[in-house]
Amino acid sequence: MSKKIYNNDFWLNLLISYGTIPFYFYYRNLYVRGLENIPKDAEVILAPNHQNASQDPMMILFSKGKGHLYKKGDNLFLARADIFENKTLKKLLNFLKINPIYRIRDGFDSLGKNEQVFNEAVEALHHGMHLCVMPEGNHGNQRKLRPLQKGIFRMAFRAQEKYGKTPMVKIVPVGIDYTEYVYSGYSAIVDYGKPIDVSEYVDTYNEDPAIAINAIKKRLVDELSSLIINVQSTEHYDAIYQSVLLSNHTICRLLNQKLTKLNLFDIRKDIANKLCAAEKNNDPIINKLENLTQSVRKLHPIPIYNELLVKGDHYLWLKWMLFFLLLPIIIFGGVFNFVPCLLAYIPSKKFKDRQFVCSFRFATGILFSIVFFGAYLIVAAFLLSWVQFLLFVPLLGISSFISIRMVQTIKLPFIRLSYLFGKKKKNLIQARKDFIEINNLITELYKK
């Protein structure tokens, strides 16, 4: 009897459990909100925004684990079909319970293959799996919601057919936000929204499927838009997003809210919405921000670095002190991590699509850590006494963690050193002056 996709898989569970280690090496913190919105007595389709290639499914996987809501392998993911063209990769993706979904760009004839995909997805839902579909259909490098595809809604209505008007199939919108897409050492947020009951649209669907699909699609668009930073601007995207980052602490204080990660995230969403509305109303604030953010955006191509450069760092001296204090441990851990990290880092520099960089480094990090650290332990077992070996194992783990964390922590202070002298120093001084003006403009916008 062939193994069904909804059958639990010991080896997949083991891999996911191990993957937790590199996941928390790569991301400094994972903030999760709204897990209570995932129904426990329904068939659940998770609909997250899609910004960072395969890291988005990882966010779903590990954020759900925080709430202990699932067996490790109870998720079925659907991904774009073109990544299944390589036979070896296809086997790996199928093992990870990731199935292809075909789009028009894959060829009109290939759309017929979705029938089997939809049937298997519906069967998985009926057997208690959570189906995760990225309704945007592709990822993007800007913090905005792109047009949604209709496949997720067709699957939802097909699954609901079994139950008629009885509420059963729910679409749960999920907002995912990364402090930084590519580089490690930053935080991520996963925000689960209120579930959408598909049964509410069954009558309309029976009369006119197109009208029902458009109605539930609009509902999901509205829900997802409220869960993410949604900078719906083309001409002024960079200026608006940089302004959002520069002003979020100021507005959080203005509104008398605590400076928590989730509160600041909500503030960033609100600032983005206000500035996009101002752009639509031809408010002169947008042109002013476009001009003022020029000096800030010239500092570094990564927006979050610009925010940290102009705001300064109250803990800079402490970071340097810790770095030099822990230098022997950092060097010890760095020796063992250098080659695996280098093997993951060098090939990723050639990627044209920067959104795949993080996914590649994370995946190769899992692979190389198994290979190299396994080899280190085998060699150590032969060369060391059992007492030395028992001391070496925790020392290897602790020093590896400290070396990676300290490299992540000290990265920006090292970059900051280049702004102490010459032209870069003048640029930073000007950017900090403009930063004050940007905060004043957005503060005035909130006081209107």
C-alpha positions in Angstrom: 0.0 0.0 0.0 1.4 3.4 -1.0 2.1 5.9 1.7 -0.4 8.7 1.8 0.8 12.3 2.3 -1.3 12.6 5.4 0.5 9.8 7.1 2.9 10.9 9.9 6.6 10.5 9.0 9.2 9.7 11.6 12.1 10.9 9.6 10.5 14.1 8.6 9.6 14.8 12.3 13.2 14.1 13.2 14.5 16.5 10.6 12.1 19.2 11.7 13.1 18.7 15.3 16.8 19.0 14.3 16.0 22.1 12.1 14.9 23.9 15.2 18.6 24.3 16.2 19.8 26.2 13.0 16.5 28.1 12.9 17.2 29.7 16.2 20.8 30.3 15.3 19.7 32.1 12.1 16.9 34.2 13.7 17.6 36.1 17.0 13.9 36.0 18.0 10.6 34.7 16.6 7.6 36.6 17.8 4.3 34.9 17.4 0.8 36.3 17.9 -2.7 34.9 17.3 -2.1 31.2 17.6 -5.5 30.9 19.3 -7.0 31.9 16.0 -6.1 28.5 14.5 -9.3 26.5 15.0 -8.8 23.1 16.6 -12.1 21.6 15.4 -12.0 22.6 11.7 -10.2 22.0 8.5 -7.6 24.7 8.3 -6.0 26.4 5.2 -3.2 28.8 6.3 -2.8 31.8 3.9 0.4 33.7 4.6 1.9 36.5 2.6 5.0 35.5 0.7 8.2 37.6 0.9 11.1 35.3 1.6 11.1 32.1 -0.5 11.1 28.9 1.5 11.7 30.7 4.8 8.0 31.6 4.8 6.9 27.9 5.3 9.6 27.6 7.9 8.1 30.5 9.8 4.7 28.7 9.7 6.3 25.4 10.8 8.2 26.7 13.8 5.7 29.4 14.9 3.0 26.8 15.1 5.3 24.6 17.2 5.5 27.4 19.8 1.8 26.7 20.6 2.2 22.9 20.5 -0.8 22.8 18.2 0.4 20.1 15.9 2.3 17.0 15.2 5.5 18.1 13.5 4.7 16.7 10.1 1.0 17.7 9.9 1.5 20.4 7.3 1.0 20.2 3.6 2.6 23.1 1.7 1.9 24.0 -2.0 4.7 25.7 -3.9 5.3 26.9 -7.5 5.8 24.0 -9.9 9.0 25.2 -11.6 11.1 24.3 -8.6 10.1 20.7 -9.0 11.8 20.3 -12.4 15.0 18.9 -10.8 14.3 15.2 -10.0 16.5 15.2 -6.9 14.9 18.4 -5.6 11.5 17.0 -6.4 12.1 14.0 -4.2 13.3 16.2 -1.3 10.3 18.5 -1.6 7.9 15.6 -1.6 9.6 14.2 1.5 9.1 17.6 3.1 5.4 17.4 2.2 5.6 20.2 -0.4 3.5 19.7 -3.5 3.6 21.6 -6.8 0.9 24.0 -7.9 0.8 25.1 -11.5 0.3 28.6 -12.9 -0.4 29.9 -16.3 3.3 30.9 -16.7 4.1 27.1 -16.4 2.1 26.6 -19.6 -1.6 26.5 -20.1 -1.6 22.7 -20.6 0.0 22.2 -17.2 -3.0 23.8 -15.4 -4.8 20.5 -15.9 -2.4 18.9 -13.5 -3.8 21.0 -10.7 -6.8 18.8 -10.5 -4.8 16.0 -8.9 -3.0 18.6 -6.7 -6.4 20.0 -5.5 -7.8 16.5 -4.8 -4.7 15.5 -2.8 -4.9 18.8 -0.8 -8.5 18.3 0.0 -7.9 14.7 1.0 -5.1 15.9 3.3 -7.5 18.5 4.9 -10.1 15.8 5.5 -7.5 13.8 7.3 -6.6 16.6 9.7 -3.6 18.2 8.0 -3.2 21.9 7.8 -2.9 23.1 4.2 -0.5 26.1 3.7 -0.9 28.0 0.5 0.8 31.3 -0.4 -2.1 33.0 -2.2 0.2 35.6 -3.8 1.7 32.9 -5.9 5.2 34.2 -5.8 7.5 36.1 -3.5 8.6 39.7 -3.6 11.3 41.8 -2.0 9.0 44.7 -1.0 6.8 44.9 2.0 3.4 45.0 0.3 0.6 42.6 -0.6 0.6 41.5 -4.2 -2.4 40.3 -6.2 -3.9 37.0 -4.9 -4.3 33.9 -7.1 -7.6 32.0 -7.1 -6.3 28.5 -6.5 -6.6 28.7 -2.7 -10.3 29.6 -2.9 -11.1 26.8 -5.4 -9.5 24.3 -3.0 -11.4 25.8 0.0 -14.8 25.5 -1.7 -14.0 22.0 -2.9 -13.1 20.9 0.6 -16.3 22.6 2.0 -18.5 20.6 -0.5 -18.4 17.6 1.8 -20.1 19.6 4.6 -22.6 21.8 2.7 -23.5 24.9 4.8 -22.1 23.4 8.0 -19.1 25.5 9.1 -15.9 23.4 8.7 -13.3 24.8 6.3 -11.5 27.9 7.6 -9.0 30.1 5.9 -6.6 31.6 8.4 -4.7 34.7 7.1 -1.1 34.9 8.4 1.2 38.0 8.3 4.9 37.3 8.2 7.5 40.1 8.7 11.3 40.0 8.7 13.5 42.6 10.2 15.9 41.8 7.4 15.4 39.3 4.5 18.9 38.0 3.8 21.2 38.3 6.7 21.0 36.3 9.9 20.8 37.6 13.5 17.5 39.5 13.1 14.0 38.9 14.3 10.8 37.8 12.6 7.2 38.1 13.4 4.3 35.7 12.6 0.8 37.1 13.2 -2.2 34.8 12.8 -5.4 36.6 12.0 -9.1 35.7 12.5 -10.3 32.7 10.5 -12.5 33.2 7.5 -15.5 30.8 7.4 -15.8 29.4 3.9 -19.4 28.2 4.6 -20.5 31.8 4.7 -20.0 32.0 0.9 -21.5 28.6 0.0 -24.9 29.9 -1.2 -23.2 32.5 -3.3 -20.8 29.9 -4.7 -23.7 27.6 -5.7 -25.3 30.4 -7.6 -22.2 32.0 -9.1 -18.7 30.6 -8.3 -16.9 33.7 -9.7 -18.8 36.1 -7.5 -18.2 34.0 -4.4 -14.5 33.6 -5.2 -14.1 37.4 -5.7 -16.0 38.1 -2.4 -13.9 35.8 -0.3 -10.7 36.9 -2.1 -11.5 40.5 -1.2 -12.1 39.4 2.4 -8.7 37.7 2.5 -7.0 40.8 0.9 -8.4 43.0 3.7 -7.4 40.6 6.4 -3.9 40.1 5.1 -3.4 43.8 4.6 -4.1 44.4 8.3 -1.5 41.8 9.3 1.5 43.1 7.3 3.4 46.3 6.6 1.6 47.1 3.3 3.4 49.9 1.4 1.2 50.0 -1.7 3.3 52.6 -3.5 5.5 52.3 -6.7 6.9 55.8 -7.1 7.8 56.5 -3.4 8.1 52.9 -2.0 11.7 53.4 -0.8 11.1 56.7 0.8 7.9 55.6 2.6 9.4 52.3 3.9 12.6 54.1 5.1 10.5 56.7 6.9 8.4 54.0 8.5 11.6 52.5 10.0 13.0 55.8 11.1 9.9 57.0 12.9 8.3 53.9 14.5 10.0 54.5 18.0 9.0 58.2 18.0 5.3 57.4 17.2 5.2 54.6 19.6 6.2 57.0 22.4 3.8 59.6 21.1 1.0 57.1 21.5 2.2 56.2 25.0 2.8 52.6 24.1 5.6 50.3 25.4 8.5 49.8 23.0 7.9 46.1 22.5 8.6 44.3 19.2 4.9 43.6 18.5 3.9 47.2 19.4 6.6 48.6 17.1 5.4 46.3 14.4 1.8 47.5 14.7 3.1 51.1 14.6 5.1 50.4 11.5 1.9 49.1 9.8 0.0 52.1 10.8 2.6 54.6 9.7 2.8 52.8 6.3 -1.0 53.0 5.9 -1.1 56.7 6.8 1.8 57.6 4.4 0.2 55.6 1.5 -3.1 57.4 2.2 -1.2 60.7 2.1 0.3 59.8 -1.2 -3.1 59.1 -2.7 -4.3 62.5 -1.4 -1.3 64.2 -3.0 -0.1 65.4 0.5 3.1 67.4 0.1 4.6 65.3 3.0 5.5 62.6 0.6 7.7 64.7 -1.6 9.3 66.1 1.5 10.1 62.6 2.8 11.4 61.6 -0.7 13.9 64.4 -0.5 14.8 64.0 3.2 15.3 60.2 3.0 17.8 60.6 0.2 20.7 61.2 2.6 19.6 58.3 4.8 19.2 55.8 1.9 22.7 56.7 0.6 24.3 55.3 3.8 23.7 51.7 3.1 21.5 49.6 0.7 19.8 47.8 3.6 17.1 50.0 5.2 17.3 48.5 8.7 21.1 49.3 8.8 20.2 52.9 7.9 17.8 53.1 10.8 20.4 51.7 13.3 23.1 54.0 11.9 21.2 57.3 12.3 19.6 56.4 15.6 22.9 55.4 17.2 23.4 52.6 19.7 23.3 53.1 23.4 24.7 49.6 24.0 27.7 50.0 21.6 30.3 50.1 24.3 28.8 47.0 25.9 28.9 45.1 22.6 32.5 45.9 22.1 33.3 44.9 25.6 31.6 41.6 25.3 33.3 41.0 22.0 36.8 41.4 23.4 35.9 39.6 26.6 34.6 36.6 24.7 37.2 36.7 22.0 38.9 33.4 22.9 35.6 31.5 22.9 34.6 33.3 19.6 37.8 32.2 18.0 37.4 28.6 19.2 33.8 28.4 17.9 34.7 30.3 14.8 37.4 27.7 13.8 34.8 24.9 13.8 32.1 27.1 12.1 34.3 28.8 9.5 34.2 26.2 6.7 30.5 25.3 7.0 29.6 29.0 7.0 31.9 29.7 4.1 30.4 26.9 2.0 26.9 28.3 2.6 27.9 31.9 2.0 30.0 31.9 -1.2 27.5 30.2 -3.6 24.6 32.4 -2.3 26.5 35.5 -3.4 25.8 34.6 -7.0 22.0 34.4 -6.6 20.2 36.9 -8.8 17.0 36.6 -6.7 18.1 37.8 -3.3 15.0 36.2 -1.6 16.6 32.8 -2.2 19.8 33.7 -0.3 18.4 33.2 3.2 16.7 29.9 2.2 19.9 28.6 0.7 22.0 29.5 3.6 19.5 28.1 6.1 19.2 24.8 4.2 22.9 24.4 3.7 23.5 25.3 7.3 21.4 22.3 8.3 23.2 20.0 5.9 26.8 21.2 6.7 26.2 21.3 10.4 25.2 17.6 10.3 28.2 16.7 8.2 30.9 18.8 9.8 29.9 18.6 13.4 29.3 14.9 13.0 32.8 14.6 11.7 34.2 16.7 14.5 32.6 14.5 17.1 33.8 11.3 15.4 37.4 12.6 15.3 37.2 13.8 18.9 36.0 10.4 20.0 39.1 8.8 18.6 41.6 11.4 19.8 40.3 12.4 23.2 39.8 10.5 26.4 36.2 10.0 27.5 36.5 12.8 30.1 38.0 15.2 27.5 35.3 14.2 25.0 32.5 14.9 27.6 34.0 18.3 28.1 34.5 18.9 24.4 30.9 18.3 23.3 29.2 21.1 25.4 32.2 23.4 24.7 31.7 22.9 21.0 28.0 23.7 21.2 28.4 26.7 23.5 31.3 28.2 21.6 29.5 27.8 18.3 26.5 29.6 19.6 28.5 32.4 21.1 30.7 32.9 18.1 27.7 33.1 15.7 25.7 35.4 18.0 28.6 37.7 18.6 29.5 37.9 14.9 25.8 38.9 14.3 25.9 41.4 17.1 29.2 43.0 16.2 28.4 43.3 12.5 26.8 46.7 12.6 29.4 48.2 15.0 32.1 47.2 12.5 30.1 48.9 9.7 29.7 51.9 12.0 33.5 52.3 12.2 33.7 53.3 8.5 31.4 56.3 9.3 33.8 57.8 11.9 36.0 59.6 9.3 36.0 61.4 6.0 33.1 61.7 3.5 31.1 58.9 5.2 31.1 60.8 8.5 29.7 63.9 6.7 27.0 61.8 5.1 26.0 60.4 8.5 25.9 63.8 10.1 23.6 65.0 7.3 21.4 61.9 7.5 21.0 62.4 11.2 19.8 65.9 10.7 17.3 64.8 8.1 16.2 62.0 10.4 15.1 64.6 12.9 13.1 66.4 10.2 11.5 63.1 9.1 10.3 62.4 12.6 8.9 65.9 13.0 6.9 65.5 9.7 5.4 62.2 10.7 4.7 63.4 14.2 2.8 66.4 12.7 0.9 63.9 10.5 -0.3 62.0 13.6 -1.3 65.2 15.4 -3.6 66.3 12.6 
